[in-house]
């Protein structure tokens, strides 16, 4: 029955081979491993009773297999372990050992490599030849040696001995780790658990006394070993025949990998972009969006000249203003025209080109221009150090341009106004690079008077 089961399993594996997809790097290999193994705990029943624990010994394995190149391998494997089992149930005058010799068909799955390391798992089924040697004796009343004595490990005789083989179907589980030393040679370390099932073995039993043990007066003895198997840890090498060297791969401009740079896909022509006033980017040669200006009534136009005419009022001093609230106060006018230079500062929210303070500050400038002899107005935009230097330069220029446009829109002579951007080059507070600082986000308006005192 055991042989029929093994034959059926092997036939199924062979029939499945045509359906396996073979890869270009498929091929045959041989493997050899040596290491250490220990038998599992075994329980004896029948004419030998007790339990044993394996003490461990050298183990070895040889295999020949086929790598299908798609993570799967199939191999024939032979292994051997001779293990001293020690005393039976720790009783004196007892001892046992066992030797496993196996021939297995293994199916193995290799996981993807991790920097040359390749873990794998597998399972196998086959035939195991197990040889057991065991003996137990107990002598007490030598005056009557034919009287059976109470020997817990050999309950039916004074002495019993076993030295026989049992063949049967066995199975095993494998887990291992390979390291590719070269395209052909792999360092292979594996753990395997072997299960040989239940073993039946025979021997002899005798109630004769010391020195009288032998075929004469002996009876056939039978025993069963349950739970027989082994744990083995081995290392060695695996050599693959006909393995091809892996081609050197190159990375193309688009991130794809190929074995010949000449076969990379054609790289499309590079497109250059320019940054517009609103931060958007367009291809070089294309027009940026039109920058709209806000008129005095809140409407938007392409330029100040396109804004509707703003109504005016005549102030107490005969000057013209846009509303009564904008008319100058005499004491305030004197203060405006008292010094040759005057500076106003407009602050901004982060990454904004316009400020809510602009109109309020410009009204003061308009008063100065109306009642004082203004010679020139210099508008300088600044940013903090957050963001790239190129972007900050453009942002500072947009801030200065916004103030200049509002001055012109409000009626200040454009010829006396100059504007420029300093970007992050002249920080009010030296914060270092990459820092958002509100006091550095500003536009400075410097007014120079040709003469001091109120202009009549």
C-alpha positions as CSV (number, residue, x, y, z in Angstrom):
1,X,0.0,0.0,0.0
2,X,2.8,2.4,0.9
3,X,4.6,1.7,-2.4
4,X,1.4,2.2,-4.4
5,X,0.9,5.6,-2.7
6,X,4.5,6.7,-3.5
7,X,4.1,5.6,-7.1
8,X,0.9,7.6,-7.5
9,X,2.5,10.8,-6.1
10,X,5.5,10.5,-8.4
11,X,3.4,9.8,-11.4
12,X,1.3,12.9,-10.7
13,X,4.4,15.1,-10.4
14,X,5.8,13.8,-13.7
15,X,2.4,14.3,-15.5
16,X,2.4,17.9,-14.3
17,X,5.7,18.8,-15.8
18,X,4.4,19.6,-19.4
19,X,2.2,22.4,-17.9
20,X,5.1,24.2,-16.2
21,X,6.3,27.3,-18.1
22,X,10.0,27.0,-18.7
23,X,12.1,30.2,-18.6
24,X,15.3,31.0,-20.5
25,X,17.5,30.4,-17.4
26,X,16.1,26.9,-16.7
27,X,18.5,24.1,-16.2
28,X,19.7,21.1,-14.2
29,X,21.6,21.3,-10.9
30,X,23.3,19.2,-8.3
31,X,23.4,19.9,-4.5
32,X,25.3,18.7,-1.5
33,X,24.7,19.6,2.2
34,X,26.1,18.4,5.5
35,X,25.1,19.4,9.0
36,X,23.5,18.3,12.2
37,X,20.3,16.4,12.9
38,X,18.4,15.0,15.9
39,X,15.6,12.4,16.0
40,X,12.2,13.4,17.2
41,X,10.8,11.9,20.5
42,X,9.8,8.2,19.9
43,X,7.5,6.0,21.9
44,X,8.1,2.3,21.9
45,X,5.2,-0.1,22.4
46,X,4.9,-4.0,22.3
47,X,7.7,-6.1,23.7
48,X,9.8,-2.9,24.1
49,X,8.1,-0.1,26.1
50,X,9.3,3.4,26.8
51,X,10.3,6.7,25.2
52,X,13.6,8.1,23.9
53,X,14.9,11.5,22.9
54,X,17.5,11.9,20.1
55,X,20.9,13.2,21.1
56,X,21.9,14.4,17.7
57,X,24.5,13.5,15.2
58,X,25.9,14.4,11.8
59,X,23.5,14.5,8.8
60,X,24.1,14.7,5.1
61,X,22.1,15.1,1.9
62,X,22.7,14.9,-1.9
63,X,20.3,16.0,-4.6
64,X,19.9,16.4,-8.3
65,X,17.1,18.6,-9.6
66,X,15.8,20.8,-12.4
67,X,15.2,24.6,-12.0
68,X,12.3,25.7,-14.3
69,X,13.5,29.3,-14.1
70,X,10.1,30.6,-12.9
71,X,10.7,30.2,-9.1
72,X,9.9,26.5,-9.1
73,X,12.4,23.5,-8.7
74,X,11.9,19.8,-8.7
75,X,14.6,17.5,-7.2
76,X,15.5,14.0,-6.2
77,X,17.0,14.0,-2.8
78,X,18.9,11.4,-0.7
79,X,19.7,12.0,3.0
80,X,21.0,10.0,6.0
81,X,21.1,10.5,9.7
82,X,22.4,8.1,12.4
83,X,21.2,9.1,15.8
84,X,22.0,7.8,19.3
85,X,18.7,7.6,21.2
86,X,20.3,6.9,24.6
87,X,18.6,5.0,27.4
88,X,15.0,3.9,27.1
89,X,12.8,5.9,29.6
90,X,16.1,6.7,31.4
91,X,16.3,3.0,32.6
92,X,19.6,1.4,33.3
93,X,20.8,-1.6,31.1
94,X,18.9,-0.1,28.1
95,X,20.0,1.7,25.0
96,X,18.8,2.4,21.4
97,X,19.9,4.1,18.2
98,X,18.3,4.7,14.8
99,X,19.5,5.4,11.3
100,X,17.3,7.1,8.7
101,X,18.1,6.7,5.0
102,X,15.7,8.5,2.7
103,X,15.0,8.9,-1.0
104,X,12.6,11.8,-1.6
105,X,11.0,13.8,-4.5
106,X,10.9,17.5,-3.5
107,X,9.0,20.4,-4.9
108,X,10.6,23.7,-4.0
109,X,9.5,27.3,-4.5
110,X,12.2,30.1,-4.6
111,X,11.1,33.6,-3.6
112,X,12.5,36.7,-5.3
113,X,16.1,37.6,-4.5
114,X,17.0,40.2,-2.0
115,X,20.4,41.5,-3.0
116,X,21.6,38.0,-3.9
117,X,19.8,36.2,-1.0
118,X,17.0,33.9,-2.1
119,X,14.7,32.2,0.5
120,X,12.8,29.1,-0.4
121,X,10.3,26.6,1.0
122,X,9.5,23.1,-0.2
123,X,7.9,19.7,0.6
124,X,8.8,16.2,-0.4
125,X,7.5,12.7,-0.4
126,X,9.4,9.4,-0.8
127,X,10.7,6.3,0.8
128,X,12.5,6.0,4.2
129,X,14.6,3.0,5.4
130,X,14.8,3.1,9.1
131,X,17.1,0.8,11.1
132,X,16.6,0.4,14.8
133,X,19.0,-1.2,17.3
134,X,17.7,-1.5,20.8
135,X,18.3,-3.7,23.9
136,X,17.1,-4.0,27.5
137,X,17.9,-6.4,30.3
138,X,16.9,-6.9,33.9
139,X,18.4,-9.7,36.0
140,X,17.5,-10.3,39.6
141,X,17.0,-13.8,41.0
142,X,20.0,-15.6,39.5
143,X,19.1,-18.8,41.4
144,X,16.1,-19.1,39.2
145,X,16.9,-17.2,36.0
146,X,13.9,-18.6,34.1
147,X,11.6,-16.6,36.3
148,X,10.3,-13.5,34.5
149,X,11.2,-10.3,36.4
150,X,9.5,-6.9,36.2
151,X,11.4,-5.0,33.6
152,X,9.3,-1.9,32.6
153,X,11.1,-1.5,29.3
154,X,11.1,-5.2,28.4
155,X,7.9,-6.3,30.3
156,X,7.7,-9.9,29.0
157,X,11.3,-11.0,29.3
158,X,14.5,-10.7,31.3
159,X,16.3,-9.5,28.2
160,X,15.3,-8.4,24.8
161,X,17.1,-7.2,21.7
162,X,16.1,-5.6,18.4
163,X,18.1,-5.0,15.2
164,X,15.9,-4.7,12.2
165,X,14.8,-2.4,9.3
166,X,11.4,-1.0,8.3
167,X,10.7,0.6,4.9
168,X,7.8,3.0,4.3
169,X,6.5,6.2,2.8
170,X,7.9,9.3,4.4
171,X,7.4,13.0,3.9
172,X,9.3,16.1,4.7
173,X,9.1,19.9,4.9
174,X,11.9,22.3,3.9
175,X,12.8,25.9,4.4
176,X,16.1,27.4,3.3
177,X,18.1,30.3,2.2
178,X,20.4,30.5,-0.8
179,X,23.0,33.1,-1.7
180,X,24.2,33.5,-5.3
181,X,28.0,33.3,-5.3
182,X,28.0,33.4,-9.1
183,X,25.5,32.6,-11.9
184,X,26.2,28.9,-11.4
185,X,27.1,28.4,-7.8
186,X,24.8,29.0,-4.8
187,X,25.5,28.7,-1.1
188,X,22.6,26.7,0.2
189,X,21.5,26.4,3.9
190,X,18.4,24.6,4.8
191,X,16.2,23.2,7.6
192,X,14.1,20.1,7.1
193,X,11.6,18.2,9.2
194,X,11.3,14.5,8.3
195,X,8.4,12.3,9.3
196,X,8.7,8.5,8.7
197,X,5.5,7.6,10.5
198,X,5.1,4.4,12.5
199,X,7.8,1.7,12.4
200,X,7.5,-2.0,13.1
201,X,10.6,-4.0,14.0
202,X,11.4,-7.4,15.4
203,X,13.9,-9.0,17.7
204,X,14.2,-11.6,20.4
205,X,13.2,-12.0,24.0
206,X,14.5,-14.4,26.6
207,X,14.0,-15.3,30.2
208,X,17.4,-17.0,30.5
209,X,20.0,-15.8,33.0
210,X,23.3,-14.1,32.4
211,X,25.6,-15.9,30.1
212,X,22.8,-18.1,28.8
213,X,21.3,-15.7,26.4
214,X,21.1,-16.9,22.8
215,X,19.0,-18.5,20.1
216,X,18.3,-21.4,22.4
217,X,15.4,-20.5,24.8
218,X,14.7,-17.2,22.9
219,X,11.4,-16.1,21.6
220,X,10.5,-13.7,18.7
221,X,9.8,-10.2,20.0
222,X,7.9,-7.5,18.2
223,X,7.8,-3.7,18.9
224,X,6.4,-0.5,17.3
225,X,8.1,3.0,17.2
226,X,5.6,5.8,17.0
227,X,6.5,9.4,16.2
228,X,9.7,8.6,14.4
229,X,11.2,11.4,12.4
230,X,14.0,14.0,12.6
231,X,15.0,17.7,12.5
232,X,18.1,18.5,10.4
233,X,20.0,21.7,9.7
234,X,22.5,21.5,6.9
235,X,24.6,23.8,4.7
236,X,26.3,23.3,1.4
237,X,26.4,24.3,-2.2
238,X,24.2,24.1,-5.3
239,X,25.7,24.0,-8.7
240,X,23.6,24.8,-11.8
241,X,24.7,23.5,-15.2
242,X,24.5,25.7,-18.3
243,X,23.5,28.8,-16.4
244,X,23.8,32.0,-18.5
245,X,25.5,35.1,-17.2
246,X,22.9,37.8,-16.5
247,X,23.2,40.7,-19.0
248,X,24.3,44.1,-17.7
249,X,21.2,46.3,-17.7
250,X,21.2,50.0,-18.4
251,X,18.7,52.6,-17.4
252,X,17.2,54.7,-20.2
253,X,16.0,58.4,-19.9
254,X,12.5,57.2,-19.2
255,X,13.5,54.9,-16.3
256,X,13.2,51.7,-18.4
257,X,16.0,49.1,-18.2
258,X,17.6,47.6,-21.3
259,X,20.7,45.6,-22.1
260,X,21.8,47.9,-24.9
261,X,21.7,51.7,-24.6
262,X,21.3,52.0,-28.4
263,X,17.9,50.3,-28.1
264,X,16.5,52.9,-25.7
265,X,13.3,54.7,-26.9
266,X,13.9,58.1,-28.6
267,X,13.9,60.9,-26.2
268,X,11.4,63.6,-27.1
269,X,12.6,67.1,-27.6
270,X,12.9,69.2,-24.5
271,X,10.4,71.9,-24.0
272,X,11.6,75.1,-22.3
273,X,9.2,77.2,-20.2
274,X,9.0,80.7,-18.9
275,X,7.4,81.9,-15.7
276,X,4.7,84.5,-16.1
277,X,3.7,87.3,-13.7
278,X,1.1,85.1,-11.9
279,X,3.6,82.2,-11.4
280,X,2.2,80.1,-14.2
281,X,4.5,78.6,-16.8
282,X,4.1,78.7,-20.6
283,X,6.3,77.4,-23.4
284,X,8.8,79.8,-24.6
285,X,7.3,81.8,-27.5
286,X,3.8,81.6,-26.1
287,X,2.1,84.6,-24.5
288,X,1.5,84.8,-20.8
289,X,-2.0,85.6,-19.5
290,X,-3.0,89.3,-19.5
291,X,-2.3,90.9,-16.2
292,X,-5.4,92.8,-15.1
293,X,-5.3,96.0,-13.0
294,X,-7.9,96.9,-10.4
295,X,-9.5,100.3,-11.0
296,X,-10.7,102.8,-8.4
297,X,-14.2,101.4,-8.5
298,X,-13.1,97.7,-8.1
299,X,-13.5,96.8,-11.7
300,X,-10.6,95.3,-13.7
301,X,-9.0,96.5,-16.9
302,X,-6.0,95.5,-19.0
303,X,-4.3,98.8,-18.1
304,X,-4.9,101.9,-16.0
305,X,-5.8,104.0,-19.0
306,X,-8.7,101.7,-19.7
307,X,-10.3,102.4,-16.2
308,X,-13.3,104.6,-16.0
309,X,-12.8,108.3,-15.0
310,X,-13.0,108.8,-11.3
311,X,-15.1,111.7,-10.1
312,X,-13.4,114.4,-8.0
313,X,-14.2,117.1,-5.4
314,X,-12.6,120.5,-4.7
315,X,-11.0,120.7,-1.2
316,X,-10.8,123.7,1.1
317,X,-7.5,124.7,-0.3
318,X,-8.7,124.6,-3.9
319,X,-7.0,121.2,-4.5
320,X,-8.9,118.4,-6.2
321,X,-9.5,115.1,-4.5
322,X,-11.5,112.0,-5.2
323,X,-13.6,112.5,-2.1
324,X,-13.8,114.9,0.9
325,X,-12.1,112.3,3.2
326,X,-9.1,112.5,0.9
327,X,-8.8,116.3,1.3
328,X,-5.7,117.4,3.3
329,X,-5.8,118.7,6.8
330,X,-3.6,121.8,7.2
331,X,-1.5,120.5,10.1
332,X,-1.1,117.1,8.4
333,X,0.0,118.8,5.1
334,X,2.7,120.7,7.0
335,X,3.9,117.5,8.4
336,X,4.0,115.8,5.0
337,X,6.2,118.5,3.5
338,X,8.5,119.1,6.4
339,X,11.3,116.7,5.4
340,X,13.1,116.1,2.2
341,X,12.7,112.3,2.4
342,X,9.8,110.2,3.5
343,X,9.4,106.4,3.5
344,X,6.2,104.3,3.6
345,X,6.2,100.5,4.0
346,X,3.5,98.1,2.8
347,X,3.5,94.6,4.2
348,X,2.2,91.4,2.5
349,X,0.8,88.0,3.4
350,X,2.9,85.0,2.5
351,X,3.3,84.5,-1.3
352,X,1.0,87.4,-2.2
353,X,1.7,90.0,-4.9
354,X,-0.8,92.5,-3.6
355,X,-1.5,93.8,-0.1
356,X,-4.6,95.1,1.6
357,X,-2.5,98.0,2.9
358,X,-1.7,99.3,-0.5
359,X,-4.6,101.8,-1.0
360,X,-4.3,103.2,2.5
361,X,-0.6,103.8,2.1
362,X,-1.0,105.2,-1.4
363,X,-3.5,107.8,-0.2
364,X,-0.8,109.2,2.1
365,X,1.6,109.3,-0.9
366,X,-1.1,111.0,-3.0
367,X,-1.5,113.7,-0.4
368,X,2.3,114.3,-0.4
369,X,2.3,114.5,-4.2
370,X,-0.6,117.0,-4.1
371,X,0.7,119.4,-1.6
372,X,4.5,118.9,-1.7
373,X,7.1,119.4,-4.3
374,X,7.7,115.7,-5.0
375,X,10.9,115.1,-7.1
376,X,10.9,111.3,-7.3
377,X,9.3,108.2,-5.9
378,X,11.2,104.9,-5.7
379,X,9.3,101.7,-5.1
380,X,11.4,98.6,-4.0
381,X,9.8,95.2,-3.5
382,X,11.2,92.6,-1.0
383,X,10.4,89.0,0.0
384,X,11.3,86.7,2.9
385,X,13.8,83.8,2.3
386,X,11.2,81.1,1.9
387,X,11.2,79.6,-1.6
388,X,13.8,79.7,-4.4
389,X,15.8,82.9,-5.1
390,X,14.5,83.1,-8.7
391,X,10.9,82.9,-7.6
392,X,11.4,85.4,-4.8
393,X,13.0,87.8,-7.3
394,X,9.9,87.7,-9.6
395,X,7.5,88.0,-6.6
396,X,9.3,91.2,-5.3
397,X,9.2,92.7,-8.8
398,X,5.4,92.0,-9.0
399,X,4.9,93.7,-5.6
400,X,6.8,96.8,-6.7
401,X,4.9,96.9,-10.0
402,X,1.6,96.6,-8.3
403,X,2.3,99.6,-6.1
404,X,3.6,101.6,-9.1
405,X,0.5,100.8,-11.2
406,X,-1.8,102.0,-8.4
407,X,0.1,105.3,-8.0
408,X,-0.1,105.9,-11.8
409,X,-3.8,104.9,-11.7
410,X,-4.4,107.4,-8.9
411,X,-2.8,110.2,-11.0
412,X,0.8,110.3,-10.0
413,X,3.1,111.2,-12.9
414,X,4.6,107.9,-14.1
415,X,7.9,109.6,-15.2
416,X,8.9,110.3,-11.6
417,X,8.2,106.7,-10.4
418,X,10.8,104.0,-10.6
419,X,10.2,100.4,-9.3
420,X,12.5,97.4,-8.8
421,X,12.5,94.1,-6.9
422,X,15.3,93.0,-4.5
423,X,13.9,89.4,-3.9
424,X,15.4,88.0,-0.7
425,X,18.8,89.9,-1.0
426,X,18.0,92.7,1.5
427,X,16.2,91.1,4.5
428,X,15.0,93.4,7.2
429,X,15.5,90.6,9.7
430,X,18.3,88.3,8.8
431,X,16.7,84.9,9.3
432,X,18.8,82.7,7.1
433,X,17.5,80.7,4.1
434,X,14.1,79.1,4.0
435,X,12.3,81.1,6.8
436,X,8.9,82.7,6.6
437,X,9.2,86.2,8.2
438,X,6.4,88.7,7.9
439,X,8.6,91.8,8.4
440,X,10.7,90.8,5.3
441,X,7.6,90.6,3.0
442,X,7.4,94.3,2.2
443,X,7.5,97.1,-0.4
444,X,9.3,100.3,0.5
445,X,8.1,103.6,-1.1
446,X,10.7,106.4,-0.8
447,X,9.5,109.9,-1.6
448,X,12.1,112.7,-2.2
449,X,10.9,116.3,-2.1
450,X,12.6,119.0,-4.3
451,X,11.8,121.5,-1.6
452,X,10.3,121.4,1.9
453,X,7.3,123.3,3.1
454,X,3.7,123.4,1.7
455,X,3.5,124.2,-2.0
456,X,1.0,127.0,-2.5
